[in-house]
Amino acid sequence: MNEIIFFAEGEKALEYLTSTQIEPFIIFSDINMPKLNGMELREKIHQNEDLRLKSIPYLFFSTSAEQKHVVDAYSKSIQGFFVKPTGYNEIKETIKTIVTYWEMCVSPNYVK
């Protein structure tokens, strides 16, 4: 079981990612965050060679999906863009489906 860590700001998430020895399993990011938005965070992670080599799946989980945001996100090599469902059970099922997919997916750092 992986620990779930939340950050209210993209800047705080980047500080954590660049300083921790833990290899995150997956990153769920919102588009709109203060100081460093989701697109900027993705770009900074992608520009950091150590983080890029960890091949951490980066997904947007946002309240809306504007076409421009979706196109921009995929052009920055994100692995998925999901609109948050409104109900708790739907959110739970969506996250469960995403996590199950990534548990089964082979990535450069998790070849068994």
C-alpha positions in Angstrom: 0.0 0.0 0.0 1.4 3.4 -1.0 1.2 6.4 1.2 -1.0 9.2 -0.2 0.6 12.7 0.0 -1.3 15.8 -0.8 0.1 19.2 -1.8 -2.0 22.4 -2.1 0.7 24.1 -4.3 2.6 22.8 -7.2 5.8 24.4 -5.8 5.5 22.3 -2.6 5.0 19.1 -4.7 8.1 19.9 -6.8 10.2 20.6 -3.6 9.1 17.2 -2.3 9.8 15.3 -5.5 13.3 16.8 -5.9 14.3 16.1 -2.3 12.7 12.7 -1.4 14.4 9.3 -1.9 10.9 7.8 -2.3 9.9 6.8 -5.8 6.3 7.9 -6.2 4.0 5.4 -7.9 1.8 8.0 -9.6 1.1 11.8 -9.6 -2.4 13.1 -9.8 -2.3 16.8 -10.5 -4.9 19.5 -10.9 -4.5 22.1 -13.7 -5.2 25.0 -11.4 -2.8 25.3 -8.4 -1.4 28.4 -6.8 2.2 29.5 -7.5 3.0 26.7 -9.9 0.1 25.3 -11.9 -0.2 21.7 -13.1 1.2 22.4 -16.6 4.2 24.2 -15.1 4.7 21.4 -12.6 4.7 18.8 -15.3 7.2 20.9 -17.4 9.6 21.2 -14.4 9.4 17.5 -13.7 10.0 16.7 -17.3 13.0 19.1 -17.4 14.6 17.5 -14.3 16.6 14.5 -15.5 16.5 12.6 -12.2 12.7 12.9 -12.1 12.3 12.2 -15.8 14.3 9.0 -15.4 12.0 7.8 -12.6 9.2 7.5 -15.2 6.5 8.6 -12.7 3.1 8.4 -14.4 1.7 12.0 -14.4 -2.1 12.4 -14.7 -4.4 15.4 -14.6 -7.4 14.9 -12.4 -9.4 18.2 -12.8 -12.9 19.5 -12.4 -13.2 20.4 -16.1 -11.5 19.5 -19.4 -11.1 22.5 -21.6 -9.9 21.4 -25.1 -6.9 23.7 -24.8 -5.8 22.2 -21.5 -6.2 18.6 -22.8 -4.2 19.3 -25.9 -1.5 21.2 -23.9 -1.3 18.3 -21.4 -0.8 15.6 -23.9 1.7 17.7 -25.8 3.7 17.6 -22.5 3.7 13.8 -22.4 1.2 13.3 -19.6 -0.3 9.8 -19.3 -3.9 10.7 -18.8 -6.5 13.4 -18.3 -9.5 12.7 -16.2 -12.5 14.9 -15.2 -13.3 14.5 -11.5 -16.7 12.9 -11.1 -19.1 14.7 -8.7 -19.9 11.8 -6.4 -17.6 10.2 -3.8 -18.2 6.7 -5.1 -17.5 7.7 -8.7 -14.3 9.4 -7.7 -13.3 6.3 -5.7 -14.0 4.0 -8.7 -12.2 6.2 -11.1 -9.1 6.3 -8.9 -9.3 2.5 -8.3 -9.4 1.9 -12.1 -6.5 4.2 -12.8 -4.3 2.7 -10.0 -5.2 -0.9 -11.2 -4.1 0.0 -14.7 -0.7 1.5 -13.5 -0.1 -1.5 -11.2 -0.4 -3.8 -14.3 1.5 -1.5 -16.6 5.2 -2.2 -17.2 7.4 1.0 -17.0 11.2 1.4 -17.3 11.6 1.4 -13.5 9.2 -1.4 -12.6 10.1 -4.3 -14.9 9.7 -7.5 -12.9 
